């Protein structure tokens, strides 16, 4: 396997990390990636289902607001469509 990184800043950072840790450049990159993935996994585990639903609802509300700002449909028509398409949690039926 090969990973070819053509970015001088990245090379410099990897060299510095390897020097400061005493690891090879490959081991330094591997350790950094493992730690970062562990951190992301921990953050994902901390997010509750309620958080995920709230984030999804916020994205839906944003899209609805963008549509409402550009498409002029009477309010009662939008409400009927919303009731037909989405449940009480804002999720598609």
Buried (B, 14 or more C-beta within 10 A) or exposed (E): EEEEEEEEEEEEBBEEBBEEEEBEEEEBBEBBEEEEEEEEEEEEEEEEEEEEEBEEBEEBEEEBEEEEEEEEEEEEEBEEEEEEEBEEEBEEE
